[in-house]
Structures are given as C-alpha cells and as structure tokens.
Amino acid sequence: MENEPLIVLQDELKQNISKAQINFKKSPRDRITTTYVEARLNTLELYWSKFTNNHDQIITKIDKNNRSQIEYFEEDVYSNVEENLLK
C-alpha cells in the first residue's frame, strides 16, 4: 500500500510522544526547570506537528470507504494520540 510508510512513521511518532511523556514524568524534581520544560514542550510540539502533517497526507490519499480496512483508522490512532497528548 502506498501509505504504508506514512503509517509506519505515525507509529514511530506515537511511540516518541509516549516516551517523551513518560520520561518527563520520571524526571527528578531538581531537573525540572523552565528551560527543561520548554525544551520538552518544543520536542512534543515538533512530534505533534509531524504527526498531524502525516495524518493529513494519509486521509487525503485513502478513500473514506476503504479506511475501515486499515488498522490505523480502525484503532483511531490519531484521536488516541491526541487524547494522550492532552493528558
């Protein structure tokens, strides 16, 4: 499938977003400075921007009628990542 590379990238970005959140939560309190938080936030924003751009490409290339056959849509990956990012 033509969109397979984008879907693979989405999975990679999903994992990166999740790891960034987990690592931030595990950070020692003395490491959490304004600079540290801003750097982590910038990284998350970059990941989210890439994720959104990839998603836009995927939805423009895959017909709505065929989406139910693709795991990415079946599992509603975009909405799940967005929801987790907002936690």
C-alpha positions as CSV (number, residue, x, y, z in Angstrom):
1,M,0.0,0.0,0.0
2,E,1.2,3.5,-0.9
3,N,0.6,5.0,2.5
4,E,2.3,2.2,4.5
5,P,5.5,4.3,5.0
6,L,3.4,7.2,6.5
7,I,1.6,4.8,8.8
8,V,4.9,3.3,9.9
9,L,6.1,6.9,10.6
10,Q,2.9,7.5,12.6
11,D,3.6,4.6,14.8
12,E,7.2,5.8,15.4
13,L,5.9,9.3,16.3
14,K,3.3,7.8,18.6
15,Q,6.0,5.9,20.4
16,N,8.2,9.0,20.6
17,I,5.4,11.1,22.0
18,S,4.6,8.4,24.6
19,K,8.3,8.1,25.6
20,A,8.7,11.8,26.0
21,Q,5.7,12.0,28.3
22,I,6.9,9.0,30.4
23,N,10.4,10.4,30.6
24,F,9.1,13.8,31.7
25,K,7.0,12.2,34.5
26,K,10.1,10.3,35.7
27,S,12.3,13.4,35.8
28,P,13.7,14.3,39.2
29,R,12.2,17.5,40.6
30,D,15.5,19.3,40.6
31,R,15.9,18.8,36.9
32,I,12.5,20.4,36.1
33,T,13.4,24.0,35.3
34,T,11.8,26.4,32.9
35,T,14.4,25.7,30.3
36,Y,13.9,21.9,30.7
37,V,10.1,22.2,30.4
38,E,10.3,24.4,27.4
39,A,12.7,22.0,25.7
40,R,10.4,19.1,26.3
41,L,7.4,21.1,25.2
42,N,9.2,22.1,22.0
43,T,10.0,18.4,21.3
44,L,6.4,17.4,21.9
45,E,5.2,20.2,19.6
46,L,7.5,19.1,16.9
47,Y,6.4,15.4,17.2
48,W,2.7,16.5,17.1
49,S,3.3,18.8,14.1
50,K,4.8,15.9,12.2
51,F,2.1,13.5,13.3
52,T,-0.6,15.9,12.2
53,N,1.0,16.5,8.8
54,N,1.4,12.8,8.2
55,H,-2.2,12.2,9.2
56,D,-3.4,14.9,6.8
57,Q,-1.5,13.2,4.0
58,I,-2.9,9.8,4.9
59,I,-6.5,11.0,5.0
60,T,-6.2,12.8,1.7
61,K,-4.9,9.6,0.0
62,I,-7.2,7.0,1.4
63,D,-10.8,6.9,0.4
64,K,-13.3,7.0,3.4
65,N,-14.8,3.8,2.2
66,N,-11.5,1.9,2.5
67,R,-10.5,3.3,5.9
68,S,-12.3,0.6,7.9
69,Q,-10.0,-2.0,6.4
70,I,-6.9,-0.2,7.7
71,E,-5.7,-0.7,11.3
72,Y,-4.6,2.9,11.7
73,F,-8.2,4.1,11.2
74,E,-9.8,1.0,12.9
75,E,-7.9,1.8,16.1
76,D,-8.5,5.6,15.7
77,V,-4.8,6.2,16.3
78,Y,-4.9,9.9,15.6
79,S,-7.6,10.6,18.2
80,N,-5.9,8.3,20.8
81,V,-2.6,10.0,20.4
82,E,-4.2,13.4,20.6
83,E,-6.1,12.4,23.7
84,N,-2.9,11.1,25.4
85,L,-1.0,14.2,24.4
86,L,-3.6,16.4,26.2
87,K,-3.4,14.5,29.4
